[in-house]
Amino acid sequence: MRSNLVRWLVLAGVIHITLTLAIFLAGHFELLPQTIDTNGTGLSFAVDALSYRSLASRMVAHWQTNGFADWLAVKAPLHCRLYSITFALFGWLLGHNILAAEPLNLFYYLAILSCVYLLGREIFSPQAALIAAIITGLWPSLLLHSTQLVRDPLSILCLLALLLVLTLLLSRRQLSWRATAIAAVSGAVFVTLFWVARGNMWNVIVITVIFTIALLCLRTIRERRFLGRQLLVLAAISITMLFVPARLESTTLYGIRPPVTPLAIPTDTQQRTSNESIFMQIGRQIVARRSGFRSYFSRASDIDSDVRLTTFGDLLRFFPRALEIGFLAPFPRMWVERGSFGLAGRLLSGAEMLAMYLLYAAAALSVWRHRRSLEMWLLFLTAAAAIFALGLVVVNAGALYRLRYAFWIMLIVVAADTLAHFTVLRTRSTNSRMSSSVVSNEHMNRHSEVSSFHT
């Protein structure tokens, strides 16, 4: 089994390297000049990568000119710093492009697929895990983005790895002291890395930990025993979750945080000086974040950008629409409309949305079949809550699409169990028909032999 998994990973790696090389060659020979630049950076599907590549390239120049200390002093997002290392190692041969960044992107890609497989195997079965990993690995737009110099792969990897640790706390495994220590340290590291890589979505970590606490309490009641080691791991993760934003915000590590974005959470100073209730603060944050997304240069894919949530009642009435946007946008009408970057991207998103609609149905069946599984509920509730929150604040369908990848992956893992279930049933049915056919043929042969003997 382990040998087969290695073969699958090698195949996934070959696919990723081949796609990266194809994108680079298309850009290098200017086959798609409006879509891909000469460094392989997507002009229409990864605009952020242009500035990130430029910054990583400048950091290498600092390193080569003034030494490592000067490179360390440059304030840059963590993912840019990591890409600058790959540029320094391979850029002299390949140039500062997506080929030089491929070793790091390939690691992200294979690590994400490994986390998907481990989540599927831990919660459901090896068959469901393999199906989930294959769907995730071949998801067109996600595969395309994984070749670029963006921060999404790092944040997705940290979130899925943290979910894997939290899932182990809810399973019926008996944790040894060594496993407890590893889980506690790993969870704390993943929480910290996620804050550094995508602190503007910190609420996802908070929600996930709250769900885990509630489900672990339910497991304690269900099993009627004290889960001390699991509580130690959860305490370490919770303390890190509370400590990291408060301490790292004011330290020199703030230089590796990305710049303010529409999803950025308010600073501690803003929260302390406000005398509003918690509900009023949440409402004000939602309004501010929606306003931030209206500043995107591309407005062709905006959804309900004219909606103003001025009161708490407006916010409550918008909840059903937020669910609709989060789970179903872009809507079918937008699939065939020409966007700011042409029609091809809209058609691809339409095909993927249609596939997701079917996977939603499969996920619903899995939720019903495994409704007593605490691990499944952690995965599903985290994905559903995050997608709803994105539908509440993101008014740009393009931004929503990319921010949703991590949570779509969680739902794909849930849906894969239903796909594996029907695959097993179909295999059993086929084997049953083959067995019946073999028995029937043997009976006919025996009857023929008896008839020949009498003759």
Long-range contacts (C-beta under 8 A, 24 or more apart in sequence): 1-126, 5-117, 8-130, 8-133, 8-134, 9-110, 9-113, 9-114, 12-109, 12-110, 12-113, 12-137, 13-106, 13-109, 13-110, 15-137, 15-138, 15-143, 16-102, 16-105, 16-106, 16-109, 16-110, 16-143, 16-146, 16-147, 17-102, 17-106, 19-143, 19-144, 19-147, 20-98, 20-99, 20-102, 20-105, 20-147, 21-99, 23-98, 23-144, 23-147, 24-97, 24-98, 24-99, 34-342, 35-341, 38-97, 39-95, 39-96, 39-97, 39-98, 40-97, 40-98, 40-99, 40-147, 41-97, 41-98, 41-148, 41-149, 42-144, 42-148, 43-341, 44-341, 44-342, 44-345, 45-141, 45-144, 45-145, 45-148, 45-341, 45-345, 46-145, 46-148, 46-149, 46-150, 48-150, 48-151, 49-148, 49-149, 49-150, 52-77, 52-79, 52-80, 52-83, 52-149, 52-150, 52-151, 53-83, 53-96, 53-97, 53-101, 53-149, 55-80, 55-84, 56-80, 56-81, 56-83, 56-84, 56-87, 56-96, 56-101, 56-149, 57-84, 57-87, 57-91, 57-96, 59-84, 59-87, 60-84, 60-87, 60-88, 60-91, 60-96, 63-88, 64-88, 74-255, 75-255, 75-256, 76-255, 76-256, 77-151, 77-197, 77-256, 77-257, 77-258, 78-151, 78-154, 78-193, 78-196, 78-197, 78-256, 78-257, 79-149, 79-150, 79-151, 79-154, 79-197, 80-149, 81-256, 82-154, 83-149, 98-147, 98-148, 98-149, 101-149, 102-147, 105-146, 105-147, 105-148, 105-149, 105-153, 108-146, 108-153, 108-154, 108-156, 108-157, 109-137, 109-143, 109-146, 109-153, 111-157, 111-161, 112-136, 112-146, 112-153, 112-156, 112-157, 112-160, 112-409, 113-137, 115-157, 115-160, 115-161, 115-163, 115-164, 116-160, 116-409, 116-412, 116-413, 118-164, 119-160, 119-163, 119-164, 119-167, 119-379, 119-410, 119-413, 120-413, 120-416, 120-417, 122-164, 122-167, 122-168, 122-171, 122-375, 123-167, 123-370, 123-373, 123-375, 123-376, 123-379, 123-413, 123-417, 124-366, 124-370, 124-376, 124-413, 124-416, 124-417, 124-420, 125-417, 125-420, 127-420, 127-423, 127-424, 128-413, 128-416, 128-417, 128-419, 128-420, 128-421, 129-413, 129-416, 131-416, 131-419, 131-420, 131-423, 132-412, 132-413, 132-415, 132-416, 135-359, 135-412, 135-416, 136-409, 136-412, 139-352, 139-408, 139-412, 140-348, 140-351, 140-352, 141-348, 141-349, 141-352, 141-401, 142-405, 142-409, 145-402, 145-405, 151-197, 151-198, 151-258, 152-402, 152-405, 154-193, 154-197, 155-194, 155-197, 155-198, 155-201, 155-406, 156-405, 156-406, 156-409, 158-190, 158-191, 158-193, 158-194, 158-197, 159-190, 159-194, 159-204, 159-205, 159-406, 160-406, 160-409, 160-410, 161-186, 161-190, 162-187, 162-190, 162-191, 162-194, 162-205, 162-208, 162-237, 163-208, 163-378, 163-379, 163-382, 163-410, 165-190, 165-233, 165-237, 166-208, 166-209, 166-212, 166-234, 166-237, 166-378, 167-375, 167-378, 167-379, 169-212, 169-216, 169-227, 169-230, 169-233, 169-234, 170-212, 170-215, 170-216, 170-219, 170-374, 170-375, 170-378, 171-375, 175-229, 175-230, 175-233, 177-229, 180-229, 180-232, 180-233, 183-233, 184-232, 184-233, 184-236, 184-237, 185-236, 187-233, 187-236, 187-237, 187-240, 188-236, 188-237, 188-240, 191-237, 191-240, 191-241, 191-244, 192-240, 192-244, 192-248, 195-244, 195-245, 195-248, 196-248, 196-253, 196-256, 196-257, 197-258, 198-258, 199-245, 199-257, 199-258, 199-264, 199-265, 200-258, 200-260, 200-261, 200-263, 200-264, 200-265, 201-263, 201-403, 202-245, 202-265, 203-265, 203-389, 204-382, 204-386, 204-389, 205-241, 206-241, 207-382, 207-385, 207-386, 208-378, 208-382, 209-234, 209-237, 209-238, 209-241, 211-377, 211-378, 211-381, 211-382, 211-385, 212-378, 213-238, 215-374, 215-377, 215-378, 218-374, 219-374, 261-292, 262-289, 262-291, 262-292, 262-293, 262-295, 262-393, 262-394, 262-399, 263-289, 263-292, 263-393, 263-403, 264-289, 264-292, 279-312, 280-312, 283-309, 283-311, 283-312, 283-315, 286-315, 286-392, 286-393, 289-393, 290-393, 290-394, 290-395, 293-393, 293-394, 293-395, 293-396, 293-399, 294-395, 296-396, 296-398, 296-399, 298-339, 298-340, 298-341, 298-396, 298-398, 299-396, 300-339, 300-340, 301-330, 301-334, 301-339, 301-340, 301-396, 301-397, 301-398, 302-395, 302-396, 302-397, 303-329, 303-330, 303-331, 303-395, 303-396, 303-397, 303-400, 304-395, 305-395, 305-396, 318-392, 319-388, 319-392, 321-391, 322-388, 322-391, 322-392, 323-388, 323-391, 324-391, 325-391, 325-394, 325-400, 326-387, 326-388, 326-389, 326-390, 326-391, 326-392, 326-400, 326-404, 327-360, 327-387, 327-391, 328-353, 328-357, 329-391, 329-397, 329-400, 330-397, 330-401, 334-397, 339-398, 349-397, 349-401, 356-408, 356-411, 359-411, 359-412, 359-415, 360-411, 360-415, 362-415, 362-416, 362-418, 362-419, 363-411, 363-414, 363-415, 363-418, 365-418, 366-414, 366-415, 366-416, 366-417, 366-418, 367-414, 369-417, 369-418, 369-421, 370-417, 376-414, 379-410, 379-413, 379-414, 380-410, 380-411, 380-414, 382-407, 382-410, 383-407, 383-408, 383-410, 383-411, 383-414
